[in-house]
Amino acid sequence: MDLACKICCEPYTTWELHRPRSLPCGHSFCGVCATRLLADGKILCPVCQRRYKYQGIEEISINHDLEDVIERLAFVSVSRESVVANSNSATTGPKLHQGVCEEHGGYKVHYCLTHHIFICSDCALAYHLEADCRRVPIGKVLNDKKADLCKKMKSNMTYLQERCAQVKSFDNILKNSEIAIKTQIEGLQMKIKELKDHMNICETSASKYTHLITECEEWQKQTQFSISNINNITTFLELKNEIQLVDSSDQETQKWTKQVEDTLKQLSDVTEHLASPRKVYLSFSKKSCGTPLGMVVIEVNEEVPMLAKQFVHLCMGQTGNKYSGHSAIGVSEKGKSSERLYCMGYININNEPCNTKIFTDIENTGKVAHKPGLVLPNSDTGFRISTRTGFSKKWPGPAIGEVVYGMDVVKKIIEDDLVFESQSVHSQVTISESGLVIN
């Protein structure tokens, strides 16, 4: 039931001008608008276009049912100001309008959806009848625009939330990359320091060796000179003196020879230390985006020469088989005392995952004690890195080596759920690079 006139959109009241008047067709209008519709003793319903004969406005019956509703609402109205505003709207004008019509002087309280313009009540009767146009109250236009604006703002808010989530994701990637790069820098700085120490040893040894070469050349000249003098000796006294010189020279030669041997041994030790594969590294990264996770340095156990040699060859890829590029990474017994990160198999010469056994001298030693950082072979072809202190009946030995750098990388891979329990095929981690650490 409409409580406002369909033409002027003003609320019905109980006083004469705006009392609801009803036509036989059932459509109601206020007294003011009904007076405007009455012409030459006839009235045309602007809703259904039916014509009725009336001599005056007083002949059009009052809609008493509607008037009773209005009176009851007046008594139970929550806001007294609202009632006052409605009763005075005829004199003060509607609160919501789009200005005054220049042609008729009335307030523009309608909107014609057909012509897309705001119109007054007289314009509605004169040019925008409901039979030809689709018009709505200005309040509905405002509510529709507010609804559209709210919808657009919610859409913008959703878009901003998505972009914010993407920025946060990129921020996390950058932070992880920064940590990984710092880890690699620390590893490179450690390598540079070791290389500088060995370079200093080489420079010192080379200086001594150059000095010995000079002395050797000088002794060769003196010996040649002595040989020439011996050929020119004519008396026993001269021969005796030359023998004394030769004995003295022989003592110096023995002393010099010992210095040469000591220096050569020192150079040999340095060369062997530089060439010996005592340490290898494994660089881990995310398989999907290649984001570095960090580097792990392992010191190889030289007490198991064949096993260590094969492990180093897989890290260096010398035999065509390699760990680099492999992503069969998983975690065993997560959260338990025997927790470890493992690599299952390797990449063969055809660049395919392979599980063919290569550690030929592995023997299962039974219940093996292990500690964080201990590296043992996988039961087939890979390796395992322990993260806790405990025992494992199924873990074969002996140990390949021990992690000396990057244990935090191993723990973070497990804690961030980048690998899964016994499901290495779903791993999010790959060994991006592996090789020899130059001591």
Buried (B, 14 or more C-beta within 10 A) or exposed (E): EEEBBBBBBBBBBBEEEBBBBBBEEEBBBBBBBBBBBBEEEEBBBBBEEEEBEBEEBEEBEBBEEBBEBBEEEEEEEEEEEEBEBBBEBBEEBBEEBBEEBEEBEBBBBBBBEEBEBBBBBBBBBEBBBBEEBEBBBBBBBEEEEEEEEEEEEEEEEEEEEEEEEEEEEEEEEEEBBEBBEEBBEBBEEBBEEBEEEBEEBBEEBEEBBEEBEEBBEEBEEBEEEEEEEBEEEEEEEEEEEBEEBBEEBEEEBEEBEEBBEEBEEBBEEBEEEBEEBBBBBBBBBBBEEEBBBBBBBBBBBEEBEEBBBBBBBBBBBEEEBBBBBBBBBBBBBBEEEBBBBBBBBBBBEEEEBBBEEBBEEBEEEEEBEBEBBBBBBBBBBBBBBBBBEBEBEEBBBBBBBBBBBBBEBBBBBBEEEBBBEEEBEEBBBBBBBBBBBEB
